[in-house]
Amino acid sequence: MNLFRILDVSGSALLAERERAEIVTSNMANAETTHAADGGPYKRMHVVFQAHSMPQQGFSATLASFTDMHTEGVKVEGVVPDAAPAIRKFEPGHPDADADGYVSYPAINPVEEMVNLMGAARSYQLNASAVQSTKNMIQASIDILKS
């Protein structure tokens, strides 16, 4: 595998994990939002990842055709709303209360969101470490060629 291809794979993962972290923080920030743009409570969002093949060129493409191996990255396929129903709480004085005095809150568990954020941060950190290691290998290769 080409070292620069490794940078492409790790770079795609960095972008995907950054978006995942942004969505999770948005969920956490809107955990108490009872009135969103659509009129109801905020809907928790999920990031959907998808593997994608990166185009191979030259000898790498020839080798991949013989070995059936190919390098893949990751991309964000989309951001989809959670299907969980809103949590209803009896608060008759709330401005968003319905006729029965219930307010609909988003079905967001802050502990679950924090775990998701920690997972995204850790994945980002590991991919950044892979990028640094790859850069070190490229530098070592250049140093060997110089001597």
C-alpha positions in Angstrom: 0.0 0.0 0.0 1.2 3.5 -0.9 2.0 5.6 2.2 0.2 8.5 0.7 -2.9 6.3 0.3 -2.8 5.7 4.0 -3.0 9.5 4.5 -6.1 9.6 2.3 -7.8 6.9 4.3 -7.0 8.5 7.7 -7.9 11.9 6.3 -11.4 10.7 5.3 -11.8 9.1 8.7 -10.8 12.4 10.4 -13.4 14.3 8.4 -16.1 11.7 9.2 -15.4 11.7 12.9 -15.3 15.5 13.1 -18.8 15.6 11.6 -19.9 12.9 14.1 -18.6 15.0 17.0 -20.4 18.0 15.6 -23.7 16.2 15.4 -23.3 14.7 18.9 -22.6 18.1 20.4 -25.6 19.5 18.6 -27.7 16.8 20.2 -26.4 17.7 23.6 -26.9 21.4 23.1 -30.6 20.8 22.1 -31.5 18.3 24.8 -34.0 20.7 26.3 -35.2 22.3 23.0 -39.0 21.9 23.0 -39.7 24.1 19.9 -37.7 23.5 16.8 -38.1 25.0 13.3 -40.7 22.3 12.4 -42.8 23.2 15.4 -42.2 20.1 17.5 -39.3 19.2 19.8 -35.7 18.9 18.5 -35.1 15.5 16.9 -31.9 13.7 17.9 -29.7 13.1 14.9 -27.4 10.2 13.9 -24.5 10.1 11.5 -24.4 7.3 9.0 -21.0 6.2 7.8 -20.3 4.4 4.6 -17.1 2.8 3.2 -16.1 4.0 -0.2 -13.4 2.8 -2.6 -10.7 5.3 -3.6 -9.6 5.2 -7.2 -6.4 3.3 -7.7 -3.8 4.4 -10.3 -0.8 2.8 -12.0 0.9 -0.2 -10.4 -1.5 -0.1 -7.4 -4.5 -0.6 -9.7 -2.8 -3.5 -11.4 -1.8 -5.1 -8.1 -5.3 -4.6 -6.7 -6.8 -6.3 -9.7 -4.7 -9.4 -9.1 -5.1 -9.6 -5.4 -8.7 -8.4 -5.1 -7.5 -5.9 -2.5 -8.4 -2.2 -2.5 -8.0 0.7 -0.2 -11.2 2.2 1.2 -11.9 5.3 3.2 -15.0 6.4 5.0 -17.5 9.1 4.3 -20.6 10.4 5.9 -23.5 8.9 4.0 -26.0 11.2 5.7 -27.4 12.5 8.9 -30.7 11.0 9.9 -33.2 11.8 12.6 -33.8 9.4 15.5 -37.2 7.6 15.4 -37.6 7.6 19.2 -40.8 9.4 20.3 -40.5 12.6 22.3 -40.6 12.5 26.1 -43.8 14.1 27.5 -43.6 15.9 30.8 -46.5 17.6 32.7 -45.7 21.3 32.8 -48.9 23.3 32.4 -47.2 26.7 32.8 -44.7 26.1 30.0 -45.2 28.1 26.8 -44.9 25.0 24.6 -47.4 22.9 26.7 -50.3 21.3 24.8 -54.0 21.6 25.7 -53.5 18.9 28.4 -50.5 20.7 29.9 -47.8 18.3 28.6 -44.5 19.5 27.0 -42.7 17.3 24.5 -38.9 17.1 25.0 -36.4 15.4 22.7 -35.5 11.8 23.5 -31.9 12.6 24.2 -29.9 10.8 26.9 -27.0 13.0 27.9 -24.9 10.0 29.2 -25.3 8.2 25.9 -24.4 11.4 24.0 -21.3 11.9 26.1 -20.2 8.3 25.4 -20.8 8.9 21.7 -18.7 12.1 21.9 -15.9 10.3 23.7 -16.0 7.6 21.0 -15.8 10.2 18.2 -12.9 12.0 20.0 -11.0 8.8 20.6 -11.4 7.7 16.9 -10.3 11.2 15.8 -7.3 10.9 18.1 -6.3 7.5 16.7 -6.6 8.6 13.1 -4.5 11.7 13.9 -1.9 9.3 15.4 -2.0 7.2 12.2 -1.4 10.3 10.1 1.6 11.3 12.3 3.1 7.7 12.1 2.7 7.7 8.3 4.4 11.1 8.1 7.2 9.7 10.1 7.5 6.7 7.8 7.6 9.0 4.7 10.3 11.1 6.4 12.3 8.1 7.2 12.0 6.9 3.6 13.2 10.2 2.3 16.2 10.2 4.8 17.1 6.7 3.5 17.0 7.8 -0.1 19.2 10.9 0.7 21.9 8.8 2.2 
